[in-house]
Amino acid sequence: MSEWASLMNTLNAAALGAFGRPIAYLPLSGEPLNVRAIVQTGRRSEESAPGTCVLLFLRLADLPTPPERGDEARIDGASYKVFEIEADGEGGVTVALRLA
């Protein structure tokens, strides 16, 4: 692992430790798991309130396989489906979720 990648991994882990919270992640292929994620609401314009879009920031290393469209997440008792994935190239990934 390069020095830059190591620094980014440390930064991502620190951010998740400070701002993340446990969620249930249910990949299409594989077993459900509990991971820490930074949950962001209100980051995208929506036509209805309170809205249905949630963004999650995760570390790829915390998932058994990379996220894919159709994966699910359970947050505060609500189920969401992944519809968009944006990897940062440094070991982090943001997934956009819609209320299932």
N, C-alpha and C positions, 0 to 999 in steps of 0.2 A: 504494500500500500504506500503510495507516495505521501510525502509530508503534507501536501495540500489536502488530499483525501482524508488523511488521518485527522487533520484539524477540523475539517467539515464534519466528520463523523462525531468528533468530540462536541462540536457546537450543536449539532442536531440532537445529540443525546442530552445535553444540558438544557436546551430549549424544551424538549419533551419532558424532562424531569421537573422543570419549573412551571410550565404552562399546560402540559398534557394531562389527560385524565384517562382512566381505563374505559375502553369500549369493547364490544364484542364484534369481531370481524369474521365474516362467513364467506370464504372463497368458494367460487363455483366448483373448483376441484381441490378437495382437501377437507380437513377437519376445521370446525370453528375454533377460534382462539381469542384470548383476551390480550389486547395490546394497548399501549399508551398512544394517544393521538391528541393533537391540538385541534379542537373543534372550533370552527369559525362560522358564524351565521351573519346574515346581513351584508355579505361581501359582494353580492350580485344583485342587480336590479330584478325585481319580480313584480308581476302584475297583481298579486294578491298578498295580503298580510295575514298571518305572520310569515308567509312564504314557505317554500318546500325545499329550497336548495341549501345544502350544508357543505362546507369544505372541510376536509380532514387533511392534516399534515402527518405523515408517518415516515418511519425509517424503513427502507426496503429490507434491511437486515432483520427486522422484527417480523417479517412475513415469510411463510414457507415458500411462496411463489410470488412473482410480481402481480400486482393487482390487475384485474381485467374487468371490462364492462360486464355488468350483471352480478358481480360480487355484491354482498350485502354487509351492512353495518347496523348494529343496534346501539342506539344512543338514548339514554333516559327512557327506555321502554318503547321507543319508536323505531320502526324498521325503515331503512333507506337502501336504495340500489345505486351502485356506481354507474355513472353515465359518461364520465370524462376523467382522464388520467393525465397528469403532467409531472414527469420525472424531472428532477433538477440536474441530473448528471453527476451529482455528488453524494448519492446515497439516500436522498430524501425524495418523497413523492407527495404530491397533493392530488387528492381524488375529490371530484365533485359528486355529490349524492343528491338524489331526489327521494322524497317521501314515497315509500312503496305502497 
